[in-house]
């Protein structure tokens, strides 16, 4: 299966630090609030999900979601969660560390599209 979301090694290191501090984590791709369209990291269960959220997969043992509307726009892209220096202006857990999660994206190839990992709508 072609994964819909990936994570870099540098981002995994930050996730490990955040997991040590906060326990289980989850990600939600922001739709434009605060830092624009950024992946947001929360303690697992802190963000209330509903039928308007789409589960894309797991990154480094953390579930990754985005809104259904945003998924319709990004459904043809593979997302990679990375980290960059700088303090963002969101509520994501990494902000006090002086870094922030960012998304790199690319279109799936025709071959990858035929073998995409399924998504799940709702929590």
C-alpha distance (Angstrom), angle and dihedral (degrees) to the residues before:
residue distance angle dihedral
X1 . . .
X2 3.78 . .
X3 3.82 108.5 .
X4 3.79 117.2 -130.0
X5 3.79 94.4 -150.1
X6 3.81 131.7 34.5
X7 3.80 134.8 179.3
X8 3.82 132.3 -144.1
X9 3.80 123.8 -125.7
X10 3.82 90.8 -113.3
X11 3.80 90.7 54.0
X12 3.83 90.0 48.3
X13 3.81 89.3 57.6
X14 3.81 90.7 54.3
X15 3.81 90.9 46.0
X16 3.82 89.2 53.0
X17 3.82 90.4 52.4
X18 3.80 91.9 47.7
X19 3.80 91.9 47.1
X20 3.82 90.2 53.5
X21 3.81 89.6 52.5
X22 3.82 100.0 38.9
X23 3.80 110.4 19.7
X24 3.81 120.5 -131.6
X25 3.80 115.2 14.8
X26 3.78 140.0 -158.0
X27 3.82 134.3 -165.7
X28 3.78 130.7 -142.4
X29 3.78 123.0 -175.0
X30 3.79 104.8 -127.3
X31 3.77 116.8 -129.3
X32 3.78 97.5 -144.2
X33 3.81 109.9 -58.2
X34 3.80 119.3 126.9
X35 3.82 106.0 -16.9
X36 3.77 94.4 23.7
X37 3.77 114.6 -116.4
X38 3.82 101.0 -6.2
X39 3.78 133.3 144.6
X40 3.80 107.9 -106.7
X41 3.80 122.5 -152.6
X42 3.81 119.5 -150.8
X43 3.78 137.2 167.5
X44 3.81 106.3 -87.0
X45 3.79 110.7 -84.8
X46 3.82 95.8 12.7
X47 3.81 93.5 108.2
X48 3.78 111.4 62.3
X49 3.80 110.9 -130.8
X50 3.80 127.6 -160.8
X51 3.80 141.0 169.7
X52 3.83 88.9 -63.9
X53 3.82 91.7 68.3
X54 3.80 127.0 84.1
X55 3.81 124.7 -150.8
X56 3.82 107.6 -139.7
X57 3.78 99.4 177.8
X58 3.77 141.5 -84.4
X59 3.77 131.3 -57.5
X60 3.79 117.2 -164.6
X61 3.83 91.2 -21.9
X62 3.83 93.6 -48.0
X63 3.82 123.1 114.3
X64 3.81 114.0 -121.6
X65 3.83 122.1 -150.1
X66 3.79 139.3 172.7
X67 3.79 134.4 -178.8
X68 3.80 117.9 -84.1
X69 3.82 91.8 -120.4
X70 3.78 91.9 52.5
X71 3.80 91.3 45.3
X72 3.82 89.9 57.5
X73 3.80 87.9 58.5
X74 3.83 96.1 43.0
X75 3.82 100.4 34.2
X76 3.82 92.2 110.5
X77 3.81 95.1 52.9
X78 3.76 135.3 81.9
X79 3.79 111.9 -136.4
X80 3.79 124.8 -147.2
X81 3.80 118.7 -164.6
X82 3.79 111.5 -143.0
X83 3.79 136.1 164.0
X84 3.79 130.5 -120.9
X85 3.80 132.2 -174.0
X86 3.76 116.5 -103.3
X87 3.72 137.9 75.0
X88 3.77 114.2 -91.1
X89 3.79 125.6 -156.4
X90 3.79 100.0 -121.5
X91 3.79 137.4 101.0
X92 3.81 92.4 -110.6
X93 3.81 115.1 131.8
X94 3.81 97.3 -120.7
X95 3.81 95.5 62.0
X96 3.86 95.7 91.1
X97 3.82 88.2 55.4
X98 3.82 90.3 65.9
X99 3.81 93.2 -113.3
X100 3.77 135.3 90.0
X101 3.76 136.7 -153.5
X102 3.79 116.8 -112.9
X103 3.81 134.6 -177.0
X104 3.77 127.2 -124.7
X105 3.78 113.5 -168.6
X106 3.76 138.7 -171.0
X107 3.79 134.7 177.1
X108 3.79 117.3 -99.5
X109 3.79 116.3 -113.5
X110 3.80 117.8 -117.1
X111 3.80 89.4 -104.9
X112 3.82 92.5 50.5
X113 3.80 91.0 48.6
X114 3.80 91.0 60.4
X115 3.81 90.4 55.4
X116 3.82 103.6 40.2
X117 3.77 120.9 150.8
X118 3.82 109.4 -109.5
X119 3.78 121.6 -106.7
X120 3.78 127.5 -138.3
X121 3.81 121.7 -140.4
X122 3.79 116.2 -142.7
X123 3.80 130.0 15.0
